[in-house]
């Protein structure tokens, strides 16, 4: 139902313009991104260093923050609540299990929370006709993805210390990271448009991210949902697939199912194309809304 509504919205939004004009707008937007890629790099650098500006440890916090969160979650859910899974036989392994699931989720949460305000937060740039607005959500997603790289670096070090071995399947991480990036870009463009038209969505998005944390098998195993007849929470949750794929490659040394990867990649590509078309059409109204 949501997919059908989204499709009708895209068709309605694009139907008002001439096909040649639409194609020209899309090509101009893509060329603007490529021609001003240096500007996108600048925005990524600014967002990366802005979050740690003035701190003594600087960019090291990009690794320390998820580590501290994992330590807290491990203490609460493993020691205080007593939550433990059949697949996890020690506190240290439970921490790695949580960490591996939290890394892609943090990229998802950062994408939604920052993309939804990416246009309104840069209202001065929106007023400039020559500025390629596509850079704003794009740089936000790329920044979240780079932050994920730092988290993966920390996870690799922990695995080498705790497990004393690294699975060769970690070399295959790009096979899930590329479709994940496509998925996040699609979400970024979509929520950037929605957040510009619906200012209150900023607070709503934070609640959505919190809800998705508990609806995604990060602190609980997939089997728990299936045993209780709630398998649809996992089957129709793209984040559940991403988390599972990361754990397969990093913790278990298993290659993810190819058919599921193909479906996820195709759906992510459809989301990106639809969201980008919507963004290109809607951006001409942004100056009147911010």
C-alpha positions, 0 to 999 in steps of 0.5 A, spaced: 500 500 500 505 504 501 509 503 495 503 504 491 502 511 494 509 512 493 508 510 486 502 515 485 505 521 488 511 520 483 507 520 477 503 526 479 509 530 481 512 528 474 506 529 470 505 536 470 512 537 466 514 536 459 517 529 458 523 532 454 524 538 460 524 532 465 529 528 462 533 535 461 532 536 468 535 529 470 541 530 466 542 537 468 542 534 476 546 528 474 551 533 471 551 538 476 553 533 481 559 530 477 561 537 475 561 540 482 563 533 485 569 537 489 563 541 492 560 535 495 567 533 497 567 539 501 560 538 504 562 531 506 569 533 510 565 539 513 560 534 516 565 529 518 569 534 522 564 539 524 561 533 529 568 533 533 570 540 532 573 542 538 574 536 542 581 533 544 580 526 540 577 529 534 575 524 529 577 519 533 570 519 536 567 516 530 570 510 532 569 511 540 562 513 539 560 506 537 564 502 541 562 506 548 555 505 545 556 497 544 559 497 551 553 500 554 548 496 550 552 489 552 552 491 560 545 493 560 542 487 555 547 482 557 549 483 564 543 487 567 537 484 563 540 477 562 539 477 554 543 472 551 542 468 545 543 461 543 548 463 537 552 467 542 556 464 548 560 469 551 559 476 553 565 478 549 561 475 543 555 478 545 558 485 544 561 483 537 554 481 535 551 487 537 556 492 534 556 488 527 548 490 527 549 497 530 554 499 525 549 499 519 543 501 523 547 507 525 548 509 518 541 508 517 539 513 522 544 518 521 541 518 514 534 519 516 535 524 521 540 529 517 537 528 510 530 530 513 533 537 515 538 537 509 534 542 505 531 547 511 538 547 514 541 550 508 536 555 506 541 560 504 544 555 499 537 553 497 536 561 495 542 560 490 539 558 483 546 556 481 547 551 487 546 544 485 541 542 491 542 534 490 549 535 493 545 536 500 542 529 501 548 526 497 553 529 502 549 527 508 549 520 506 556 519 504 558 522 510 554 517 514 557 511 510 564 514 511 562 514 519 560 506 518 567 505 515 570 508 521 565 503 525 568 497 521 575 499 522 573 498 530 570 492 529 575 489 525 580 491 531 576 488 536 575 481 532 582 480 531 583 481 539 577 477 541 576 472 536 584 472 534 582 471 527 578 474 521 574 471 516 576 471 509 568 473 507 570 480 510 573 481 503 566 481 500 563 486 504 562 491 498 557 486 495 552 488 501 555 495 502 554 498 494 547 496 495 546 499 502 549 505 499 544 505 493 538 504 499 541 510 503 541 514 497 534 513 495 532 514 502 536 520 503 533 524 497 526 521 499 526 524 506 529 530 504 523 532 499 518 530 505 522 534 510 522 540 506 514 540 505 513 537 512 517 541 517 514 537 523 517 530 520 524 532 523 521 530 530 517 524 527 523 521 524 527 521 530 521 516 533 521 512 526 529 511 527 528 509 535 522 504 533 526 501 527 532 499 532 527 495 536 524 492 530 530 490 527 534 484 529 540 488 533 539 486 540 534 480 539 535 474 534 531 473 528 529 466 530 525 469 536 520 473 531 519 467 527 518 462 533 512 467 535 509 468 529 512 475 527 517 473 521 514 478 517 517 483 521 524 480 519 522 478 512 519 485 510 524 489 513 530 491 509 534 493 515 534 486 517 537 483 511 542 488 511 544 486 518 544 479 517 548 480 511 553 484 515 553 478 520 554 473 515 560 476 512 564 478 518 562 474 524 560 467 521 564 467 515 558 465 510 556 468 504 549 471 504 544 468 499 544 471 492 537 471 490 535 475 496 541 480 495 539 481 488 532 482 490 534 488 495 539 491 490 533 491 485 528 494 490 534 499 492 535 501 485 528 503 484 527 507 490 533 511 488 531 512 481 524 514 484 526 518 489 531 522 485 526 524 480 522 526 485 527 530 488 529 533 481 522 535 480 520 538 487 527 542 488 524 548 484 519 549 490 524 549 495 526 556 495 518 558 497 518 553 503 524 554 507 
